[in-house]
Amino acid sequence: MASKQISIGIGIPMIVVGAILGFFLAPMEPNLKDTIEFVGSLIGILGVLIFIAGLITRKTTEIIN
C-alpha cells in the first residue's frame, strides 16, 4: 500500500510541477528558457519513473522474530 501512496503522493505532483515549469514558466523568462525547460523536463521524467516504480513494486512479507 505504501508504494501506491508514494506513486500518487510524489510521482504525480512531480509530473505536474515539471509540466508547469516547462510549459508556463519557461516562456516568461527568455534568458533562462533552456535551463528552465531542462529542469522542468528532468523533474517530470523523475516523477514518471517514481510513479512507475511505485506501481510495479510488490509487497514484501513482514519478518516476525
C-alpha positions as CSV (number, residue, x, y, z in Angstrom):
1,M,0.0,0.0,0.0
2,A,2.8,2.4,0.8
3,S,4.2,2.1,-2.8
4,K,0.9,3.3,-4.2
5,Q,0.9,6.2,-1.8
6,I,4.4,7.1,-2.9
7,S,3.4,6.8,-6.5
8,I,0.4,9.1,-6.1
9,G,1.8,11.4,-3.5
10,I,5.2,12.0,-5.0
11,G,5.1,10.9,-8.7
12,I,2.1,12.8,-9.8
13,P,3.0,16.1,-8.2
14,M,6.5,15.9,-9.7
15,I,4.9,15.4,-13.2
16,V,2.6,18.4,-12.6
17,V,5.5,20.6,-11.4
18,G,7.6,19.6,-14.3
19,A,4.9,20.4,-16.8
20,I,4.2,23.8,-15.2
21,L,7.9,24.7,-15.3
22,G,8.3,23.5,-18.9
23,F,5.1,25.0,-20.4
24,F,4.2,28.0,-18.4
25,L,7.2,29.4,-16.6
26,A,9.9,28.9,-19.3
27,P,8.3,31.3,-21.9
28,M,8.1,34.0,-19.2
29,E,11.9,34.1,-18.8
30,P,13.5,34.3,-22.3
31,N,17.1,34.5,-20.9
32,L,16.7,31.3,-18.9
33,K,14.3,29.4,-21.1
34,D,16.6,26.5,-22.0
35,T,17.6,26.0,-18.3
36,I,14.0,26.1,-17.0
37,E,12.8,23.7,-19.7
38,F,15.7,21.3,-18.8
39,V,14.9,21.4,-15.1
40,G,11.2,21.0,-15.8
41,S,11.7,18.0,-18.0
42,L,14.1,16.4,-15.6
43,I,11.6,16.8,-12.8
44,G,8.8,15.4,-15.0
45,I,10.9,12.4,-16.1
46,L,11.9,11.6,-12.5
47,G,8.2,11.9,-11.5
48,V,7.3,9.4,-14.2
49,L,10.0,7.0,-13.0
50,I,8.8,7.2,-9.4
51,F,5.2,6.8,-10.4
52,I,6.0,3.6,-12.4
53,A,8.3,2.3,-9.7
54,G,5.5,2.8,-7.1
55,L,3.1,0.8,-9.3
56,I,5.3,-2.2,-10.0
57,T,6.8,-2.7,-6.6
58,R,5.5,-5.8,-4.9
59,K,4.5,-6.1,-1.2
60,T,7.1,-7.9,1.0
61,T,6.2,-10.0,3.9
62,E,7.0,-8.9,7.4
63,I,9.6,-10.9,9.3
64,I,8.5,-11.6,12.8
65,N,11.1,-12.6,15.3
